[in-house]
Amino acid sequence: MEKLEIIGVVGAGQMGSGIAQLAAVHGFHVWLLDSDSKALQRATNNITNSIQRLISKGKLSQDTIVDVPKRLHCTTSLEDFHSADFVIEAIAESEAVKKKLFSDLDKITKPSAILASNTSSISITRLASVTSRPNQVIGMHFMNPPPIMTLVEIIRGADTSDETFSVTKTLAERFGKTVVCSRDYSGFIVNRILMPMINEAFFTLYTGVATKEDIDVGMKLGTNQPMGPLELADFIGLDVCLSILKVLHAGLGDVKYSPCPLLVQYVDAGRLGRKSGVGVYEALCIMGHMQSLAHGGPDTALNRNDMSDVAPQKGKPKEKKIGGSGVAPVAAAPAAAAAPPPATDKTD
């Protein structure tokens, strides 16, 4: 494998822009692609602001703010990836959309290029199947936000070569990340464990066991987690959580992965979390929660990273009072006096 010099990143959202920032800061020339030119402008502004905060904290040199823009190139044309040595896609969590992209990348990129997916749940083997280079396709799952979180999951497809794995692992380590490796099963490691917990938190809210605030406080203080599961779902995006649960349910065939009706209803209503301004909570300040925990909470994976490098939103979370209970009504919800259903009844 030739030396990596040019990295392509597809998708200028929070994940894609964060990955592009990492690559540019660590000396690579980066092509960041998005079909929306306004998304590219937002990504460029976010990267600049993030770097300035890191410089102010002494984590990057002053030269970085000058050097990175010279190495970061934005484009709306996939043709600009013809010279890329390594491509990372960070687009919508849809297998059909990702397959179309991988098929196009396979035709445009040079034969030696490695094609990596930031998918958090979709089979790498199936993504690789639409290319002529399945040995050079791999999963490289960054945690959100990529410049702050130190973990990267690497997932080998059925045909991923040892060389592709070695190059990807070395790249992640150059980014300063700790690598964990997963076999190619739905959800991999982190989301196979995390999403059922978030889903169960929604069932706990749905059945009226407790308010959202008590659910989150109970999990934070009772299990030493920096964020409650409902807060975390808002930060991740409720639509993303739902998509991953659907992949887990289809791929593993277990009823415990069946999405809670309340989660489905929130997504149908456009309550997607931080990205839409309202999710389980309203007037979201999830980043503020993460920042405060990072500076004084328990020593957990999230707060060992300085979340203050990401600008918090202002304000305090406010629940929408519905009937005084703080629990949103759902037409199919069980009566308040009924006992919560067992896990096996979640699809009823």
Secondary structure as the mmCIF struct_conf table of DSSP 4:
data_model
#
loop_
_struct_conf.conf_type_id
_struct_conf.id
_struct_conf.beg_label_comp_id
_struct_conf.beg_label_asym_id
_struct_conf.beg_label_seq_id
_struct_conf.end_label_comp_id
_struct_conf.end_label_asym_id
_struct_conf.end_label_seq_id
HELX_LH_PP_P HELX_LH_PP_P1 GLU A 2 LEU A 4
STRN STRN1 ILE A 6 VAL A 10
BEND BEND1 GLY A 13 GLY A 13
HELX_RH_AL_P HELX_RH_AL_P1 GLN A 14 VAL A 25
TURN_TY1_P TURN_TY1_P1 HIS A 26 GLY A 27
STRN STRN2 HIS A 29 LEU A 33
BEND BEND2 SER A 35 SER A 35
HELX_RH_AL_P HELX_RH_AL_P2 SER A 37 SER A 56
TURN_TY1_P TURN_TY1_P2 LYS A 57 GLY A 58
BEND BEND3 LYS A 59 LEU A 60
TURN_TY1_P TURN_TY1_P3 GLN A 62 ASP A 63
HELX_RH_AL_P HELX_RH_AL_P3 THR A 64 ARG A 71
STRN STRN3 LEU A 72 THR A 75
BEND BEND4 THR A 76 THR A 76
HELX_RH_3T_P HELX_RH_3T_P1 LEU A 78 SER A 83
BEND BEND5 ASP A 85 ASP A 85
STRN STRN4 PHE A 86 GLU A 89
BEND BEND6 GLU A 93 GLU A 93
HELX_RH_AL_P HELX_RH_AL_P4 GLU A 95 ILE A 108
BEND BEND7 THR A 109 THR A 109
TURN_TY1_P TURN_TY1_P4 PRO A 111 SER A 112
STRN STRN5 ILE A 114 SER A 117
BEND BEND8 SER A 120 ILE A 122
HELX_RH_AL_P HELX_RH_AL_P5 ILE A 124 ALA A 128
TURN_TY1_P TURN_TY1_P5 SER A 129 VAL A 130
BEND BEND9 THR A 131 SER A 132
HELX_RH_3T_P HELX_RH_3T_P2 PRO A 134 GLN A 136
STRN STRN6 VAL A 137 PHE A 142
HELX_LH_PP_P HELX_LH_PP_P2 MET A 143 MET A 143
BEND BEND10 ASN A 144 PRO A 145
TURN_TY1_P TURN_TY1_P6 PRO A 146 ILE A 148
STRN STRN7 LEU A 151 ARG A 156
TURN_TY1_P TURN_TY1_P7 ALA A 158 ASP A 159
HELX_RH_AL_P HELX_RH_AL_P6 ASP A 162 ARG A 174
TURN_TY1_P TURN_TY1_P8 PHE A 175 GLY A 176
STRN STRN8 THR A 178 SER A 182
BEND BEND11 ASP A 184 TYR A 185
TURN_TY1_P TURN_TY1_P9 SER A 186 ILE A 189
HELX_RH_AL_P HELX_RH_AL_P7 VAL A 190 TYR A 206
TURN_TY1_P TURN_TY1_P10 THR A 207 GLY A 208
BEND BEND12 VAL A 209 ALA A 210
HELX_RH_AL_P HELX_RH_AL_P8 LYS A 212 THR A 223
TURN_TY1_P TURN_TY1_P11 ASN A 224 ASN A 224
BEND BEND13 PRO A 226 MET A 227
HELX_RH_AL_P HELX_RH_AL_P9 PRO A 229 ILE A 236
HELX_RH_AL_P HELX_RH_AL_P10 LEU A 238 LEU A 252
HELX_RH_3T_P HELX_RH_3T_P3 VAL A 255 TYR A 257
BEND BEND14 SER A 258 SER A 258
HELX_LH_PP_P HELX_LH_PP_P3 PRO A 259 CYS A 260
HELX_RH_AL_P HELX_RH_AL_P11 PRO A 261 ASP A 268
TURN_TY1_P TURN_TY1_P12 ALA A 269 GLY A 270
STRN STRN9 GLY A 273 GLY A 273
TURN_TY1_P TURN_TY1_P13 ARG A 274 GLY A 277
STRN STRN10 VAL A 278 VAL A 278
BEND BEND15 GLY A 279 TYR A 281
STRN STRN11 GLU A 282 GLU A 282
BEND BEND16 ALA A 283 ALA A 283
HELX_RH_AL_P HELX_RH_AL_P12 ILE A 286 ALA A 294
TURN_TY1_P TURN_TY1_P14 HIS A 295 GLY A 296
BEND BEND17 GLY A 297 GLY A 297
BEND BEND18 ASP A 299 ASP A 299
TURN_TY1_P TURN_TY1_P15 ALA A 301 ARG A 304
BEND BEND19 ASN A 305 ASN A 305
HELX_RH_3T_P HELX_RH_3T_P4 MET A 307 ASP A 309
BEND BEND20 VAL A 310 VAL A 310
HELX_LH_PP_P HELX_LH_PP_P4 ALA A 311 LYS A 314
BEND BEND21 GLY A 315 GLY A 315
STRN STRN12 LYS A 318 LYS A 318
BEND BEND22 ILE A 322 ILE A 322
TURN_TY1_P TURN_TY1_P16 GLY A 323 GLY A 324
BEND BEND23 SER A 325 GLY A 326
TURN_TY1_P TURN_TY1_P17 ALA A 331 ALA A 332
HELX_LH_PP_P HELX_LH_PP_P5 ALA A 333 ALA A 335
TURN_TY1_P TURN_TY1_P18 ALA A 336 ALA A 337
BEND BEND24 ALA A 338 ALA A 338
HELX_LH_PP_P HELX_LH_PP_P6 ALA A 339 PRO A 342
HELX_RH_3T_P HELX_RH_3T_P5 ALA A 343 ASP A 345
TURN_TY1_P TURN_TY1_P19 LYS A 346 THR A 347
#
